[in-house]
Amino acid sequence: MTSTQKNGQFPAIRPRRNRKTLWSRNLHRENELTVHDLIWPLFVVDGQNISTPVSSLPGVNRYSIDLLLNQVARACEEGIPAIALFPQTPDELKTADGQEGINPDNLICRTVRQIKKEFPDIGVICDVALDPYTSHGQDGLVINDYVDNDSSVDVLVQQALVQAEAGCDILAPSDMMDGRIGAIRSALEDHGHVNTQIMSYAAKYCSSFYGPFRDAVGSTSTLAGAGKDSYQMDAANSDEALLEVAQDLAQGADSVIVKPGMPYLDIVQRVKSELKCPTFVYQVSGEYAMLQAAAQNGWLDGERVMMESLMAFKRAGADGIWTYYALDAAKKIRNTN
């Protein structure tokens, strides 16, 4: 045995051997992205036969329920396991207390009932937060210029219940109020919704990457007063994310979300490796918009960066990915296989 072999040095060690051919690269691949990893966020508006593009989210539209059903059918055809619904609430229905959010016949509840009637086997995820319904654009109730925690939780529980009763499979509280997971779980148990899952936005950061999403749901123009720094997480913090996630799991969350995605891969990795819980990541609107804009300008290969970005989440430890690329990625995966 030569000295180089003893020391594990070149030329005895040539990592490129395993990368020489496609079959060998496939054989040695450490992580795999499948269609079962994908959750597709969809935006719904009131009315009939409506499909309007979101200018800051190239390729993403808002759909009325009748046309949204066509998108759900496409998701089913591609094998996407779940969709996530977000409403664009008309301004005349927005109030300081967000009461439209607890209306059992609001746009989201009507959408859920219709989807579950026509596509009972696809998972439906609903956002639990008041920002689509408040005139001030905050995720909770504002008292004395401050987003009040406990009174907001009371309303969020009511919102969660009407969504569960409409047939929602997974509730995804994105409000970041303290204690809301335990309160929602208790209410679900008390009302017989023992199998309704909670996928908590446990580590949701106060991020500038949410801008296009707020355009899509129409909350950009209504967001008033202070930002969301008092309840969403500080981008400088990592240990705090583990505390938030651990608390939500203890209170009854079935899985957790890290949001945003790409700038917070370290958080995804820490949550998964240290807490070993079902961990999802949201590739948010700003991340998607950047990649789409670069691809449309010819600066990046859109399909390749789409797949590379999604694989990064899997490599970091994510069990699943919320992404506006879900349908395109599912098609790419199918064609590759």
N, C-alpha and C positions, 0 to 999 in steps of 0.2 A: 504493500500500500504506500502510495506516495505521500509526501508531506501535505500537498494540496488536498488530497482526499481526506486525510486525517482532520484538517482544519475546516473542511466544508467550503473550500474556495473554488473559484473558477480555475481550470475548465471542468473539474469533476462535477461541479454543481452548475447546471444551466437551466434556470427556470423557463427559458423560452422553449425548451423541448415540449412542455405541456401546452404551449400556445401555438404550435406550428400549424395544426389542422383544426377545422371546424369541429370534427367529432371529438377531438381531444379537449378543445376548449369547453364543449358542452359537458364532457365527462367530468371535468375538474371545476365546473362552476359552483361557487359556494352558496349563492343565493338565486332564487328564481321568482320572477314576477308572473302571477297568473291572473286570470280574469276574476277569480274569487277574492282577490285583494282589493278590488275597486268599489268605491262608493261614489255615485254620480250626483252632485248637487244640481237641483233644477229650480228655476224661478217661475212662479205662477202669478198671473194677474186675473182680475175679474173680467167678465165679458165672454164673448163668443168669437171664434175664428180670429184670434189675435196672436200674432207672433212678431215681437218687436226686438230688434237687436240691442244689446247693451254696448254702447259705443266704446267704453273703456275695457270691455272684455271681448275681444275679437273672436267670433265664432259662437258666442253664447247669446241666447235669446230668452226673453220672457214669454211664457205661453199661457193662454187661457186654458181652462181645464180640458176642453174638448181636444185641443191640439197637444196639450201636455200628455194626454193618454197615448198619442202616437209615439212620443219620445219614450214613454214607459215600455211600450211594445218593443221598441228597438233595444232597450236595455235588456228585456227578457230574451230577445232573440240572440243577443251576444253573451248571455249568461251572467250579466252583472247581478250580483246578489242583492244589492240594496240601492235605493235612491234617497236623497235628502231634500226636503222641500223648504223653500223660503218664499214668503209672500211679498208682493209689492202692494202695500195697503194704500187705498186712496186717501189723499190728505184730509178729506172731510170726515173720515172715520178715525183719524188720529186725535187722541186727547191726552191731557197731562197724566191721567191715571191709566192709560193704555187698556181701557175696558174692552175694546174690540178683541184683544188677545184672549179673553175668557168667554167670548161669545161662542156657544156650541155650534153655531151655524156660520162661523166666519169662513173666510176663503180657504184657509188651511184645512179646517175640519171637513168642509165639503169636498175638497180635493182628495183627502185621505179616504173618505167613504167611497168615492167613485173609483179610485185606484184599487182599493181592496175588493170592490165588487167585481171589477173586470180582470184584475191581475192578483189573485189572492196569494200567489206564491212568491211574490217579490217583497223584500223587506222595505218598509217605509219608515223613514227617520224624520222626526219633527224637531225643529229648533224651539227650545224653551227660553225665551227672553222677550223683553217688552219693546226693544228698540224699533221693530217694524210698526208698532202701534202707538208709540208716544209722540206727542207733538214736539217734544224737546229732543228726541232721538237717543235718549239714554236707555240703558237696559233695565232700569228699575224706576222706582218712584222718587221724585226729587222733592225734598223737604228742606227749606231754608238753604237753597243752593247746594245741597249735598244729596247724593244718591243714597237714600236710606236703606239699610240692609234688611231689617226685620220686616218692615211693611212690604218691601219688594218681594220677599220670600213668600209672604201670604198670597200675593197675586200670582206669583209663579207657580205655586201649588195648584191654584185653580186653573191656570193655563194648561198645566201638565195633565190634569184630570180630563178636561174637555178633549184634549188630543188623544188620550188613551181611550176614552169612550168612543171616539170617532173611528178607532181601529188602528191607531199608530202602533207599530211594533217596537220602536226604539225611541225613547225620549232623549234628546241631547241638550241638556241645559248649558247655555253658553254665556250666561249672565255674570258668572263669577261672584255671586253673593255667597257669603259664608253661611254654611248650614243648610243650603237649599237642597242638597242631595238627600240628607236624612229626612227632611220634611216631605219631599216628594215621594220618597220610598215608603214612608209611613202612610201617606195618603193613598198611594196605590194599593198597599196591602189592605187598608181599611175599606176600600171600594171594590175589592175583588180582582184587581188587575195584577195578580201575583206574578204573571209571566211577562209583563211588560218590562223590557230592558231599559236600563239607564246607561247611556254612553256619555259620560260627563266630559265637558270641556274643562278638565281639571287644571291644565297648565296652559291657560290662554293669556298671551302676552299683549300688553298695550302697544300695538304695532302700527306703523305707517303703511303696512302692506295690505290693509283692508279697504283702501279707497275704492277700487272698482266694485267691490261687493256692496258698499253703501250706495253707490250709484244704482246698482241693480235693484235693491229693495227700496230705494227712494228715501234713505235716511240722511244723506249727505247734507241736504239743504235744511233739514230740521234739527240737526245736532247743534244744540245751543249750550251756552255757558261753558263750564269746565269740560275738559276732555274726559277720558275714561281711566285716567291714571289712578283714581282712588279705589278702583275695584279690579281692573285688569293688571296683570303682573308686570313688574319692572324688567325690561330687557337685560339688565345687568345681573339678574339673579338666576341661580341654578339650584342651590339647595332648597330654596323656597318652593320650587316646582315639586320636589319630592314630598315636601310637607303637604302641599295642596292635594297631590295625587293620593297619598296615604290616607288623608282625612276623608276624601270622597269614597275611596274603596271601603273604609271602615263604616261609612254611613249608608252603604248599599249600592254603590255604583258597580255595574257589571263589567265595564270597560272604561277606558279613559282616552282623551284626545289631547295631543300636543298641537298648538296652533300659535303662529304659522309653522310651516314645515322646514323648508331648506335652510333658513337662517338659524334654526333651532334643532339641527340634527344631533347636537350633543345632548340636548334634553331628552330626545327620543331614546337615545342610547342609554342614558342614565336611568330613565324610568323603567325601560324594559329589563335591563341587566340587574338593577338593584331591587326593584319591587316585583318583577316577574309576573306582571299582570297583562291582560289583553290590552295592547297599546296601539292606538290609531293616530294618524297624523293627517292634518289638513294642509294640502298644497293650496294656499289661499289665492285670492283673486289677483293680488299684486304680483305674486310669483308667476302665475299663469300668464298674466298680461305682458310681463316683461319678455318671457320666452316667445309668446305669440308675435309681439311687435318686432322682435329681432328676426324671427323667422320670416315674417311678411316683408321685411326690408332686405332679405337675402343675406343677412349677417350670420345666421345660424341655420343649420339643417334642422328644421322643425321636428321632424319625426324622430331623429336620433336624439335630440336634446330632451324631447318628451320622455322617451324610454329611459334615457340615462338618469334624468331627474327622479323618475319613479323608482328605479332600481336603487338610487341612493337612500330612499326611505326604507326599503327592505333591508339594505345592508346595515342601516343604523339600528334595525331591530323592530320596525313597525310590522304589526300583524295585518294592517289594512290601511288604505290611503283614500282620503276624500280628495277628488280631483275633477276639475272640469274637462280633463283629458280622458275621462273614463271610457266613453264610447269609442274614441279613436284608438286608445290603447288596447281596448278589448279586440277591436278589429285587427290591429297589428299583431297581437298575440296569436289570434286564430290563424292568420295568414302565415305566420312564422312556423306554427306547428303543423 
